[in-house]
């Protein structure tokens, strides 16, 4: 064990080392936010990699999963307007049009005429798209359960509650 490691508390991680270095180099700064937000950032990177892997095993990109899962969550008949898909996926209309085109080319969605607007369309999840998003979701949840496996159920509930409070102001915008 090096001298540097021996100065760290038991169970110290990379964030502890970063925080200690900043505290040493800039004792005038309150580095406490790093103890939480740097861990959230690092966890987000690990989660992104895990999600990409889950989706790739089912031949989906992250954006494809996002659109397909929005349609799947809508319930039978698994249809949404392009506008509703925009709202749920937070992309521009041009981007969504391109995404719908690409998903339709792969046979994962179809466009149908909107029943209440002759010029409008509804995007519908195909059976192939439903099977793909369902399999990817099951895979993702298996991976995410493993990621949370070191926490007890009560700890997961507490963490979820705290993160909900932290994220709420961003979701309200």
C-alpha positions as CSV (number, residue, x, y, z in Angstrom):
1,X,0.0,0.0,0.0
2,X,1.4,3.4,-1.0
3,X,1.5,6.4,1.4
4,X,-1.1,8.1,-0.7
5,X,-3.5,5.1,-0.4
6,X,-2.9,4.8,3.3
7,X,-4.2,8.3,3.9
8,X,-7.6,7.5,2.4
9,X,-10.4,6.2,4.5
10,X,-11.3,2.5,4.4
11,X,-13.4,1.8,1.2
12,X,-12.1,5.0,-0.5
13,X,-12.8,5.3,-4.2
14,X,-11.5,7.4,-7.0
15,X,-13.9,10.3,-6.1
16,X,-12.4,10.3,-2.6
17,X,-9.0,10.7,-4.0
18,X,-10.1,13.5,-6.4
19,X,-11.8,15.3,-3.6
20,X,-8.8,15.0,-1.2
21,X,-6.5,16.3,-3.9
22,X,-8.7,19.3,-4.6
23,X,-9.1,20.0,-0.9
24,X,-5.3,19.9,-0.5
25,X,-4.6,22.1,-3.6
26,X,-7.5,24.5,-3.1
27,X,-8.4,24.5,0.7
28,X,-10.3,27.8,0.0
29,X,-13.0,25.9,-2.0
30,X,-15.8,23.8,-0.5
31,X,-15.4,20.7,-2.6
32,X,-18.3,18.8,-0.8
33,X,-20.6,18.8,-4.0
34,X,-18.0,16.6,-5.7
35,X,-18.6,13.8,-3.1
36,X,-22.1,13.4,-4.6
37,X,-22.1,14.8,-8.1
38,X,-18.8,13.2,-9.3
39,X,-20.2,9.8,-8.2
40,X,-23.4,10.5,-10.0
41,X,-21.4,11.5,-13.1
42,X,-19.3,8.4,-12.9
43,X,-22.3,6.2,-12.4
44,X,-24.0,7.8,-15.4
45,X,-21.0,6.8,-17.6
46,X,-21.1,3.2,-16.3
47,X,-24.9,3.1,-16.8
48,X,-24.7,4.5,-20.3
49,X,-22.2,1.8,-21.2
50,X,-24.4,-0.9,-19.7
51,X,-27.4,0.4,-21.5
52,X,-25.6,0.6,-24.9
53,X,-24.5,-3.0,-24.4
54,X,-28.0,-4.2,-23.6
55,X,-29.5,-2.5,-26.6
56,X,-26.6,-3.6,-28.9
57,X,-27.3,-7.2,-28.0
58,X,-30.7,-6.7,-29.5
59,X,-29.4,-4.7,-32.5
60,X,-30.7,-1.4,-31.3
61,X,-29.1,2.0,-30.8
62,X,-30.0,4.0,-27.7
63,X,-32.1,6.4,-29.7
64,X,-34.0,3.5,-31.3
65,X,-34.8,2.1,-27.9
66,X,-36.0,5.5,-26.8
67,X,-38.5,5.8,-29.6
68,X,-39.6,2.2,-29.5
69,X,-40.0,2.2,-25.7
70,X,-42.1,5.4,-25.9
71,X,-44.4,3.6,-28.3
72,X,-44.5,0.4,-26.2
73,X,-45.3,2.4,-23.0
74,X,-48.2,4.0,-24.8
75,X,-50.0,0.6,-24.6
76,X,-52.1,-1.0,-27.2
77,X,-52.3,-0.3,-30.1
78,X,-48.7,1.1,-29.5
79,X,-49.3,4.3,-31.4
80,X,-48.2,7.9,-30.9
81,X,-48.1,11.0,-33.0
82,X,-44.7,12.3,-34.0
83,X,-45.4,15.3,-31.7
84,X,-45.9,13.0,-28.8
85,X,-42.7,11.2,-29.6
86,X,-40.9,14.6,-29.7
87,X,-42.2,15.4,-26.2
88,X,-41.1,12.1,-24.8
89,X,-37.7,11.9,-26.5
90,X,-36.7,15.6,-26.4
91,X,-35.4,15.8,-30.0
92,X,-36.3,18.2,-32.9
93,X,-39.0,17.5,-35.4
94,X,-36.4,17.0,-38.2
95,X,-34.5,14.5,-36.0
96,X,-37.7,12.7,-35.2
97,X,-38.7,12.5,-38.9
98,X,-35.3,11.0,-39.7
99,X,-35.6,8.5,-36.8
100,X,-39.1,7.4,-37.8
101,X,-37.9,6.9,-41.4
102,X,-35.0,4.7,-40.2
103,X,-37.1,2.7,-37.9
104,X,-39.7,2.2,-40.6
105,X,-37.0,1.0,-43.0
106,X,-36.0,-1.6,-40.5
107,X,-39.7,-2.7,-40.1
108,X,-39.8,-1.7,-36.4
109,X,-42.5,1.0,-36.9
110,X,-45.1,1.9,-39.5
111,X,-46.8,5.2,-40.3
112,X,-50.6,5.2,-40.4
113,X,-52.9,8.0,-41.3
114,X,-54.1,10.0,-38.3
115,X,-57.8,9.2,-37.8
116,X,-58.7,12.8,-36.8
117,X,-56.4,14.7,-39.2
118,X,-56.2,13.8,-42.9
119,X,-52.7,15.4,-43.2
120,X,-51.4,13.9,-40.0
121,X,-49.8,10.5,-39.3
122,X,-49.5,8.2,-36.3
123,X,-46.5,6.1,-35.7
124,X,-47.2,2.5,-34.7
125,X,-44.9,-0.1,-33.3
126,X,-44.8,-3.3,-35.4
127,X,-44.7,-6.8,-33.9
128,X,-41.0,-7.0,-34.8
129,X,-40.5,-3.6,-33.0
130,X,-42.4,-4.8,-29.9
131,X,-40.4,-8.0,-29.7
132,X,-37.2,-6.1,-30.0
133,X,-38.0,-3.5,-27.4
134,X,-39.4,-6.0,-25.0
135,X,-36.2,-8.2,-25.2
136,X,-34.0,-5.1,-24.9
137,X,-35.9,-3.9,-21.8
138,X,-35.7,-7.3,-20.1
139,X,-32.0,-7.4,-20.8
140,X,-31.6,-3.8,-19.5
141,X,-33.4,-4.5,-16.3
142,X,-31.3,-7.6,-15.6
143,X,-28.2,-5.5,-16.0
144,X,-29.6,-2.7,-13.8
145,X,-30.6,-5.1,-11.1
146,X,-27.0,-6.3,-11.0
147,X,-25.7,-2.7,-10.9
148,X,-27.9,-2.1,-7.8
149,X,-27.1,-5.4,-6.3
150,X,-24.9,-4.0,-3.5
151,X,-27.7,-2.0,-2.1
152,X,-30.5,-3.3,0.2
153,X,-34.1,-2.6,-0.9
154,X,-34.5,0.2,1.7
155,X,-31.3,1.8,0.5
156,X,-32.5,1.7,-3.1
157,X,-35.8,3.4,-2.0
158,X,-33.9,6.1,-0.1
159,X,-31.5,6.7,-3.1
160,X,-34.4,6.9,-5.5
161,X,-36.2,9.4,-3.3
162,X,-33.1,11.6,-2.9
163,X,-32.4,11.5,-6.6
164,X,-36.0,12.3,-7.4
165,X,-35.7,15.5,-5.3
166,X,-32.4,16.4,-7.0
167,X,-33.7,15.9,-10.5
168,X,-37.2,17.4,-10.0
169,X,-36.2,21.1,-10.7
170,X,-34.7,20.0,-14.1
171,X,-37.8,18.0,-15.1
172,X,-40.1,21.0,-14.2
173,X,-38.4,23.2,-16.8
